């Protein structure tokens, strides 16, 4: 099977990966948490049933697996700090985002921010993380999308200290409704934060 268009065509390789056997499969969340390491070429993803991080080689062989201390990795973001790589995992089930090394070491956890929205009982359920990486000219800002909770975007400094939140009314697109995914585009001279505003059917663009 092939998908794509004239410029970007992709073929489906059904037997590419040595996936865990059916005995470990159960009904549950299935999300887009998957990244590729620029350093090793390894493909890193999440096995919801166990739950574990799975690391595969380019040939589809299971290189390693380890527990990350999360219930779910709805969003997975790979960042580089110096020569080291780290994963940010957005755990919508346990309401936190977690930073781990690619070897499985826990580095940092960020719970919901202590703001009035949540103090009044509104739900917090993060779906994605973006980091304005210093290697790209950023300051290490950590950005968290509360996509399944109160539809807010939260900003933290690189140490995980809360800075501010936005709800979409700051821009032309209006109030966010399920800001499901976020990504920082550093390809342009002026870097941009893309917010997939799912229930509004639009992408909102902010500065990071």
C-alpha positions as CSV (number, residue, x, y, z in Angstrom):
1,X,0.0,0.0,0.0
2,X,1.2,3.5,-0.9
3,X,0.0,6.8,0.4
4,X,1.0,10.4,-0.4
5,X,1.2,12.6,-3.4
6,X,3.6,13.2,-6.3
7,X,6.2,14.8,-4.1
8,X,5.9,12.6,-0.9
9,X,5.0,9.0,-1.4
10,X,5.2,6.4,1.4
11,X,5.0,2.6,1.3
12,X,3.5,0.5,4.1
13,X,5.9,-2.1,5.6
14,X,3.6,-4.4,7.5
15,X,6.3,-6.7,9.0
16,X,8.8,-4.0,9.7
17,X,8.8,-4.2,13.5
18,X,9.1,-7.0,16.0
19,X,6.2,-5.8,18.1
20,X,5.2,-7.3,21.5
21,X,3.1,-10.4,21.2
22,X,-0.8,-10.5,21.4
23,X,-0.6,-11.7,25.0
24,X,0.3,-8.2,26.1
25,X,-2.3,-6.4,24.0
26,X,-5.5,-5.0,25.6
27,X,-8.1,-2.4,24.8
28,X,-6.9,1.1,25.8
29,X,-5.8,4.5,24.5
30,X,-3.8,4.5,21.3
31,X,-2.0,7.8,20.5
32,X,0.6,9.4,18.3
33,X,3.5,9.2,20.8
34,X,6.4,8.3,18.5
35,X,9.8,10.0,17.7
36,X,13.0,9.2,15.9
37,X,16.4,9.9,17.4
38,X,18.7,12.0,15.1
39,X,21.7,10.6,17.0
40,X,21.0,6.8,16.7
41,X,18.1,6.6,14.1
42,X,16.2,4.6,16.7
43,X,12.4,4.8,16.7
44,X,10.9,5.4,20.1
45,X,7.3,4.8,20.9
46,X,4.9,3.8,23.7
47,X,3.3,0.4,24.5
48,X,0.1,1.4,26.3
49,X,-0.8,-2.1,27.7
50,X,2.2,-2.6,29.8
51,X,2.9,0.5,29.9
52,X,6.5,0.9,28.6
53,X,8.7,2.9,26.3
54,X,9.8,0.8,23.4
55,X,13.0,1.5,21.4
56,X,13.4,0.0,17.9
57,X,16.3,0.0,15.5
58,X,15.8,1.2,11.9
59,X,15.5,-2.5,11.0
60,X,12.6,-2.9,13.4
61,X,14.4,-4.9,16.1
62,X,13.5,-4.1,19.7
63,X,16.6,-2.5,21.2
64,X,15.3,-1.8,24.7
65,X,12.2,-1.2,26.7
66,X,11.6,0.4,30.1
67,X,9.0,1.8,32.4
68,X,8.7,5.6,32.3
69,X,6.5,6.1,35.3
70,X,3.4,7.2,33.3
71,X,0.1,5.6,32.6
72,X,-0.1,6.9,29.0
73,X,2.1,8.8,26.6
74,X,-0.4,10.7,24.6
75,X,2.3,13.1,23.3
76,X,6.0,12.3,23.0
77,X,8.6,15.0,22.3
78,X,12.3,14.4,21.8
79,X,14.7,17.2,22.8
80,X,18.5,17.6,22.7
81,X,20.5,19.2,25.5
82,X,24.2,19.3,24.6
83,X,25.1,15.8,23.6
84,X,22.2,14.2,25.5
85,X,18.6,13.4,24.4
86,X,15.5,13.5,26.5
87,X,11.9,12.6,26.1
88,X,8.9,14.7,27.3
89,X,5.8,12.5,27.8
90,X,2.3,14.1,28.1
91,X,0.3,11.7,30.4
92,X,-3.3,12.6,30.0
93,X,-4.4,9.9,32.4
94,X,-2.3,10.8,35.4
95,X,-2.5,14.6,34.6
96,X,1.2,15.3,34.4
97,X,4.1,15.8,31.9
98,X,7.3,13.9,32.6
99,X,10.8,14.3,31.3
100,X,13.0,11.2,31.1
101,X,16.4,10.4,29.5
102,X,16.3,8.1,26.5
103,X,17.8,5.5,28.8
104,X,14.8,5.7,31.1
105,X,16.1,7.9,33.9
106,X,13.5,10.2,35.5
107,X,14.5,13.9,35.3
108,X,11.4,16.1,36.0
109,X,7.7,15.9,36.4
110,X,5.3,18.9,36.1
111,X,1.8,18.6,37.5
112,X,-1.1,21.0,36.8
113,X,-0.3,24.6,37.5
114,X,-1.6,26.2,40.6
115,X,-4.0,28.6,39.0
116,X,-7.6,29.6,39.6
117,X,-9.0,27.6,36.8
118,X,-8.0,24.3,38.4
119,X,-8.6,25.5,41.9
120,X,-12.2,25.9,41.0
121,X,-12.4,22.3,39.9
122,X,-11.8,22.4,36.2
123,X,-10.2,19.3,34.6
124,X,-6.5,19.1,33.7
125,X,-5.5,16.5,31.1
126,X,-2.3,17.3,29.1
127,X,-2.0,16.0,25.6
128,X,1.3,17.4,24.2
129,X,4.6,19.2,25.1
130,X,6.8,21.5,23.0
131,X,10.2,22.8,24.1
132,X,11.8,26.0,22.7
133,X,15.2,24.3,22.6
134,X,18.4,26.3,23.2
135,X,20.1,24.6,20.2
136,X,17.5,26.3,18.0
137,X,18.0,29.7,19.6
138,X,15.3,29.3,22.3
139,X,15.5,29.7,26.0
140,X,14.4,26.2,27.0
141,X,10.8,27.3,27.6
142,X,8.5,24.3,28.2
143,X,5.0,24.5,26.7
144,X,2.2,22.2,27.7
145,X,-1.2,21.8,26.0
146,X,-4.1,20.9,28.3
147,X,-6.0,19.5,25.3
148,X,-8.4,17.1,27.1
149,X,-9.0,19.3,30.1
150,X,-9.6,23.0,30.2
151,X,-8.2,23.9,26.7
152,X,-5.3,26.0,27.9
153,X,-1.7,26.3,26.9
154,X,0.8,26.6,29.8
155,X,4.3,28.1,29.7
156,X,7.2,27.1,32.0
157,X,10.8,28.1,32.2
158,X,13.4,25.4,31.5
159,X,13.5,24.5,35.2
160,X,9.8,23.8,35.2
161,X,8.7,26.9,37.0
162,X,5.2,28.2,35.9
163,X,5.2,31.4,33.9
164,X,1.8,32.0,32.3
165,X,-1.1,30.5,30.4
166,X,-3.1,31.5,27.3
167,X,-6.6,30.4,26.3
168,X,-6.7,31.6,22.6
169,X,-8.5,34.9,23.2
170,X,-5.1,36.6,22.9
171,X,-5.1,35.9,19.1
172,X,-7.4,36.1,16.1
173,X,-8.5,32.5,16.3
174,X,-10.5,32.8,19.5
175,X,-10.8,30.6,22.5
176,X,-9.1,27.2,22.2
177,X,-11.3,24.1,22.0
178,X,-9.2,20.9,22.5
179,X,-5.7,22.3,21.7
180,X,-4.6,18.7,20.9
181,X,-1.1,19.1,19.6
182,X,1.6,21.8,19.7
183,X,4.9,22.2,17.7
184,X,7.5,24.9,17.4
185,X,8.6,25.7,13.8
186,X,12.2,27.0,13.8
187,X,12.7,26.9,10.1
188,X,11.7,30.5,9.6
189,X,13.6,33.6,10.8
190,X,10.8,34.3,13.3
191,X,10.1,31.1,15.1
192,X,6.4,30.2,15.6
193,X,4.3,28.0,17.9
194,X,1.7,26.0,16.1
195,X,-1.4,24.9,18.1
196,X,-3.7,22.3,16.6
197,X,-7.0,23.7,17.8
198,X,-8.9,20.5,17.1
199,X,-12.5,21.2,17.9
200,X,-12.4,24.6,16.2
201,X,-10.9,23.0,13.1
202,X,-7.9,25.3,12.8
203,X,-4.3,25.8,13.6
204,X,-3.5,28.9,15.7
205,X,0.0,30.4,15.5
206,X,1.7,32.2,18.3
207,X,5.3,33.2,19.1
208,X,7.0,30.7,21.4
